[in-house]
Amino acid sequence: MEQWKNRVAVVTGASAGIGAEIAKDLIKAEMVVIGLARRVEKVEALKNDLPEELRNNLYAAKCDVTKEDDIVKTFSWIDAKFNGIDVLINNAGIIRHTELINENNSDMIREVVDTNILSVVFCTREAYKSMAKHGRNSHVVHINSIVGHNILRDLSMASQNMYPPSKHAVTAMTEIHRQEFIRSKHHIKVSSVSPGACKTEMVPKNVVELYGELTFLEPEDVSNSVLHVLGTPPHVQIHELIIKPFGEKF
């Protein structure tokens, strides 16, 4: 991670779970981190978990990534204030447990698409503007999911609504972004990190009742994988990293 020392990272969905762990670990690697969230006070609170000498490296920015105007304004502010963006972690994501054939489901479908797909499109587009302008080696990481590669066929897990389709879109976007970055002639890497079941706020409280006994990753396991991806030398690009808790049944 030495190559990223004092460089600038943006983490979406940084208020809790995987995003919070990634933000803290990047700061411990001596990066400057801007954590985006609607619950901006929770990002500020992360400073309490950081060494005192590094707390000023964390900046909290209120941004609703389901709103394109919010994204454009926030990324423009970051580029101007911090002299560019070097790393983007597209972490924001949601699950809605309803069925696609439910006619009362339109708002939930749009919410998942806006958060899990369109925020990745627009945040990456705006980060790319900054990365291209400043011309430094850069890296975009999409936090994906194992359901972005395989549809779970267990009927007890069949009510995840648009979540698997949205993560399949992230898998496709990773390859599209890779090709577009190559054509841009800028040295910008893109990686997809796909965790299995992980203990976050997205996991329903009645998970055992819904799915039976499961094994789980911890958010720090995913963060460690992100740091591994970022820590590769300039000539190495990890395109897809799938991590599962040992013993996962699917």
N, C-alpha and C positions, 0 to 999 in steps of 0.2 A: 504493500500500500504506500510505499515511500513516494511513488510517482504522483500521488494525489495530495501530498502534504501541502496545506495552505490553499488548496484549490476549492472550488465552490460546488456544492451538491444541493439539489432540490429533491425533497422527498414528499410525495403526495400521501394523504391519509396518515399523517405523522402523529396523530393524537393518541394512538393506542396500538396494542398488538404488534404485528410485524413491523409496521411503519415506525413506531416509536423505538423499537429495538434497533432498526437500521439507522435511524437518525443518531441515536446515542453512540453506536459503534463507529459510525463515520467520524463523529466528533472526536472520539477516543483515538482514531487514526489521524487526528490533527487536520481534518478538513473543516471548512466553514459550511454549515448546514442551514438551509432555510426549510423549515417544516411547514407544509401547507395543510390546513384543516379548517373546517367550520368551527370546531371547538378549540379555538386558538389558545384558550387558557390552559388546556391540557398539554399543549406543546410547550408552553412556558414552564409548566410544572416539571417537565423532564429535566430541567437544569438541576433539580435537586438530586438527581441520580448521577450527575457528572462531577468529575474532579473540579474543584473550585477554579483552577487556572484555565479551564477549558470552557467554562459556562458561557463566556461571551462569544463563543463560536457558534452558538445556537440562536437562530432568529426564527420567531414564529410569525407566520403571515396568514391572515384570514383569507381563505379562498374556497369558494364553492366550485369544485371541479365539474359539476354538472352544468355550469353556465360558461359558455364560451367567452363572453365579455369579461368575466371575472378572471379567467385564465390569461387572456391577452394582457389585461392591465397588470396582473401580478407578475407575469414573466417579464414584461417590459420594465417594471420597477426593479426587479432583481437584476436584470442585465445592466441597468444604469447604475444601481447602487453598489454592486459587487464586481463590476468589470467583467461580466460574462458568467456563463453557466458551463461547468465542465462535466458534471454527472447529473443525470436525471433518473430517479427511481420512481417508476409508475406503480405505486402500491395501492392506491385507493380502490376499494372494491366492496360490493355488497352482495348478499344472497337474499332472495325473497322466496319463501316456501309456499308457493301456490302453483296451480297447474296452468299450462298455456291455454287449455281449452275452456277455462273459466272466463265467461264473458264480462265479469266484473274485475278483470285483472289488468286492464290497460295501463293504469297509472304505475303499477308495479313493474310491468314490462318496460315501460319508458325509463323508469328510475334505474333499472339494472343496465339497460343499454347506454344511458347517459353516463353512468358512473364507470362501468367496466369496459366500455368500448370507446365512446366518443371522448371521454377524458384522456384516454391514452393517445388518441389521434391528435387532439388539440394541444395537450401538454408537450408531446413530442415535437409537433410542428413549431411551437413557440420556442422550445429549448433549442431546436435545430437552428433557428434564426440566430440565436446568440452564439452557438457553437461555431457556426459557419463564419460569422462576422469576426470572431476573435482568432480562429484558425489554430486552436490548440488541440492536442489529442483529447478526445472526449468519449463518453460511454453512456448509453441509455440501457437501463435494466427494466424489463417488464416483469412484475410479479404475476405469474400465471397460476396454474393449478393442474393437478393430475387430470381433472375432468376437462381440461382443455385438450386432452389427447385421447381419452377414452370415456365413453358414456357409460355410467354405472347402470347396470341392468337390474339390480335388485329392486323390486317393486316398492319396498319400504323406503327407498331413497329416490323415488321418482317424482317428487314434488318440488324440485329445486328451481322450477320456473326457467328463467332465461340464463341462469348462472352457467351451466355447461356450454350452451351456444355462445355466450359472451366470451368465455375463456378459449373456445375454439377460434374465435375471432382474434384473440391476442396471439395465439400460435401462428395464425396466418400473417398477422401484422408484423410479427418479428422477422419473418422472412422478407416481407415487402420492404420493411425499413432497412434491412441489411442490403438489399439490392439498391434501394434509393441512395443510401449513404455511400455505397461504392461508386455509383454514377456521379455523385456530387463531388468526388475527388477530395473530400475531406476525410481525415482519419477519425471517424466516429464509429465506434463499435456498438452493437446492440446484442443483448442477451435476454433470454427468457428463463426465469427460475420458477419451477413448478413444484410446489410443496404438496404432499399428501395432507391428511387430516392434521390440523394444527390448533392448539388451544388459543383461540382468539374470541373477541366479542361476537363474531359471526356464528360460532358454534352454538346451536340451540341448547338451552338449559336442560331440556328433556332428551338429550342426545342418546342416552342409553336406551330409553324407551323407544325412540324412533329407529335406531340403527343397531342396537345391541352393543356389546362391549367392543370398544375400539382402542387402538393404541394411537398416541398423539405425538407430534412434534411440538417443541416449544418455539415461541417466536425467535428466541436467540439462535436456534438451529438454522432457521431460514436466513437470519441476518449473517451468520457465519458463512453461509453459502454465497450470499451476495458479495461479501468481502473477498471470498475466494475468486469469484468471477471478475471482480474489479482488479484484483491483484495480479492478473496475468500480464506478461510482458506485451509490448506493443504489437508483436507479430502473431500473437495468439488471441483467438476470439472463441469463447465458449458460447455456442449458439443456443443450446438448450441444456438445462441442468434440472433433472427430476430427482427430488429427494422424498423418501417415504420413511415413516416411523417403522422400526423393525417389527415385523409381524402383521403389518397392515393387510387386511383381508381382500382388498380390491385394488 
